[in-house]
Amino acid sequence: MLLALLLIGLFLADLVLPRDIVVLPYYWLPVVLAAAFASPARVLLLAGLALALSLASGIHWAFFPSLDFLSRLVGLTGVGLTAIVVAARRGQGERELRATRDQYQLLLDHSADMIFRSTPEAVFQWVSPSARSLLGYAPEQLVGHSAAEIIEPEDLPRLQRATEQILAGRTITYELRLRKASGEPLWVSVAIKPVLDGEGRVIARVGSCRDVHAAVEARLAQVQAEQLFRMAMDNAAVGQGLLDPGGGILRVNQALCQFLGREPEQLLQTSWSALIDPQDLAEEQRLWRDLETNRRNSYRLVARFHRPDGSPVWGDVSVSGIRDADGALSTTIVQITDISALKRVEAERERAATFYLQLLNDAPALIWRAGQDGLCDWFNATWLAFTGRTMEQEKGNGWCEGVHPDDLAGCLQIYLEAFAERRTFVMEYRLRRHDGEFRWIADNGIPFTGLDGRFGGYIGYCFDVTERRRQEEELARRAASDPLTGLLNRQEMHNRIQALLRQLPRTGSRTAALFCDLDHFKTINDRYGHAAGDDLLRDVARRISGCLRAGDLAARVGGDELLVVLEGVQDLDNAVQIAEKIRRAIAEPIPTVAGPLAITATIGVAVAQNGESVEALIARADGAMYAGKDRGRDRVIPIQA
């Protein structure tokens, strides 16, 4: 508006200034200025005004239609068009920036991890809403409090060490236990990055807390199991040893020393073949050559060995080769027991192996395993029965064929990122069941360590959580809706309107509120009963919903009071037209248990203004509705701002 007035002022000044003072180029200065902040439409209107005033000036001073005047006008018009293009590009950039900001805010608000900002001394300044689901605290319960207040006392030294590293400007990741609102401890993975000022001093810390409780508990259990396993190996009654590719002895346990009647130092200076009785050596060497040439990976034989005193001992020998990346033999594992001990061990091992394999195979969970290359190499019978596919079909990446297309990319991203970092992951996705139905699956993947102490791959267990997901969605729907009509309830409508009103300054769209009151509804309830009244309310709600456009909202806010919110209306008259449509729809006879009943509605209409609160908007629409009641009911009453 100011630039338009400036443009008109230039035109008026041009009319009173002498003819030889050329003002024409300055007509387009406001157009160029508008390109820096106005919308393309406004710049276009301003350019049109500049063109019109330029022609008027040319006619007034008799410059029009000279060739010199027209050529100048064409050039200035080009400047105007350039300004319009600049305004359009600026507007597009602003919209993209707003969209990006909104996306990041959405990620922060809905992240499963608890995101936070704190002082360098670990006093919370801001905490994301996920604190409630992770720890049971509302964000405002944590803000202003030190992280030390919710950390298990035994883990406070970890916080102190972390604070020292943060103050040194280092980004860190560590695990500790937080105390939930319920008092239970929870293992979390904390990632923290320092925020530095211009001089490199730490002024704050930002970070996230991720629930790794199950993973840590499983890892601790696994570590304990590995320690017990190594202890059992060192103290086993079965003799064990490691050989180099040439058959030289690298390592032996005490049981093997006792079996062969030699000290460890003596065995480390002896070759494997020198310990075997010559009668059994030929067969053993044949099997060893097969192992060296990769024709077999292991072998087993019964052989005789001689102790230093000459007494022979029989051993049941198991030899297994470990190969390098090129397939060459790098290490050989030898295990020796006497025959009687082996018989007992074999029987027990067979029973245990069968038992645990059957446990995994028949477990109610869907279980999978992946190797070091990330490709799945085994699925239990429960998984195969669920998908209706064979082991060969599922191996490798075949299982991906059953994942819902909308979930596959995210599923693979979580899996591959976790695999690269060797960390536990939990994810949910839809998997096609044998009957074609997609079911929601909660998949827990855990890295495991092989017998050599190195990373061996992943094992995962999955459960069907479809019903839980449905229940959560139903609970969310019920919490936001009126149980009788299915419309939004008062609180949910308040939240939705608040969100719409926050968008007004950014989008420039108009939002209108329609406050509807059913005339003489109490009389119908008293005369025909509440069942008829409920039928009437449900049908009125259905008719109102049928009159609305995509994006519009409807709620029941009282016994016979309904609130409609129209998003993106052109003006008050446009909102009134929709309100009239609703009023006419309600007035049609409604079938109830008491027979067809007729009812009318009085509707107040108000269009939201910039900066107006939810309460003020509803109050204005409510006031307009009561004005309609005073004028005889069954009408639509708009109210100006």
C-alpha positions, 0 to 999 in steps of 0.5 A: 500500500505504501509503495502504491501511494509512493507511485501515485505521489510520483505521478502527481509530482510529474504532473506539476514539474516542468516538462523537461524533468523526466520522472518516468524511470522513477515510476518503476522504482517502487516495483523494484523495491516490492520484489524484495518483500511482496508477493508476485501478485502484489508486484504484478499489480504494482507493475500494472499501476506503474505501466498505467501511470507511465502511459498517463504521464506520456499522454499528459506531456504529449510524449506518447506515442513517440518512438523514444517514449515507447522504447523507454516504456518497453525497457521499464516494462522489462524491469517490471517483469524481472521484478515479478520473476524475482518476487516469485523466486524469493517466495518459492525459497521462503516456502521451501525454507518454512517446509524444511523448518517444519520437517525438522520440528516434526522430527524433533517432536516425534523422534523415539529418542529423547532429544535435549539441550542442556547447560555445559554442567548438564542442567536441562534447558529443553527436552523433547516430548519423547521424554514421556514415553522413554522415562515417564517424565513430562518435558517440563518436569526435567527442564531446570533440573540436573541430569544427575538427578535422574541418573543411577548413583552407580553411573554418576562417575560416567556423567562426570567423565562425560562432562569433562570431555564435553567441556574439552569440546569433544563429541561423545557417546556412552551408556548409562542407566537413567531412573524412570519416573516409576523408579525403574532403571533404564539403560540408554545410549547417550550421544552428546555434542558440545555447542561452542561460541565464536571463541570456541568455548562450550556454552551448551550441550545437545544430545539424545537418549536412546532406549538400549535397555534390552540390548545392554541387558542382552549384551551383559548376559552374553558377556557373562555367557562368554566368560563362562564358556571360556572358563569351561574351555580352559578347565575342560576335561577334553584336550584342545589345541591350535595348530599352524598351517604346517602342523606345528602346535601353537597352543594347548590346554591342560587337558591335552597336556594330561592326555599326552603326558607332556608339559605345554613347553614340550608340546609347543616344540613338537609337530602334530604328526610326531604325536600320532602312532605310525599305524594311524599316521597315513590315514591322518595325513590323507585327511590333513592333505584334504584339509590343506587343499580345501577339499574338506573343512574338518575331519574326525578319526580315532587314533593312537598316541604314545606318551613319553613312557611309551604307553599308548592312549586312544583318542577320538580326534576332531580337526577343524580348519579356519581359513582366511579370506582367500580360502587358505588354511590359517589355523587348525583346531584339534580336540582329543578325548578318550573313547569313553569320555567321547561317547558320553560327551557326544551323547550329551552334545547331541541331546543338547544340540537337538534340544536347543535347535528344537527350541529355536525352531519351534519358538513362538517368535519368528527368528532369523540369522544373518552372517558377517556379510549381512545376508540372512542364512537361516529362518526358524520354522515359525518364520517359514510357516508365517510367510508360507515360503521356503528356506531357499526363498527367504535366504539372502535378501529374499525375505525383503520380498515380503516386506510392505513396499512403503516400509522396505526402504526404512527397514533396510536403512535401519538394518544396514546402519545398525549392521555397520555399527554392530549395534542392536536395533529394534524396528517395526514394519509390515510383513506379508503373511502366507494368506497375503495379509500384511501384519505389523512385526516388531523386529529385534536384531542383536549382533552375536560373536562367534567362537573365535571372539569376532563378530559373527553376524546378527540374530533377530526375533520378531513378534506380530504386533498388529493387534497392539498397533490397532489398539494404539490407533483405536485408543488415539482415535477414541481419545480425540473423538466424541463417542456418540457422534464420532466427531472430534471432542472439545479438547481435540478441536481446541488443539486443531484450531490452535494449530490452524491459527498459528499458521495464519501469519505464514500462509495467509489463509482464512479460517472460519468457525461455525458455532451450531446449536440445535433448536429445542433439542431438549424438548425432543429429548424430553418428549421422545426420549434420549434414544431418539435424541441420540439418533438425531445427534448422530444423523446431524453429525453425519449430515454436517460431515457430508457438507464439509470439504477435505481439511474442514473439521467438526466437533461436538462441544456440548450436549446439543452444540456443534462446532465446525471449522472451515480451513482456507475460506475466501471470506466471511460470505464464503463461510456463510454459504457453507453454513447455510448448506449445513442449516438446510441439511439439518432441517430435513426430517431425520429418522429415529427410533421415535419416527421421523423428527424435524429439527433446526439449527442456529449457526453463528459464523466468525472468521479468525483474525491474525493474533486472535486466540482460540477462545476469542474466535469461538466466543465470537461465533458463539455470540453470533449464534445467540444473536440468531436465537434472539431473532427467532432461531433456524438461521445463520448469523455472521459476525464481522471482526 
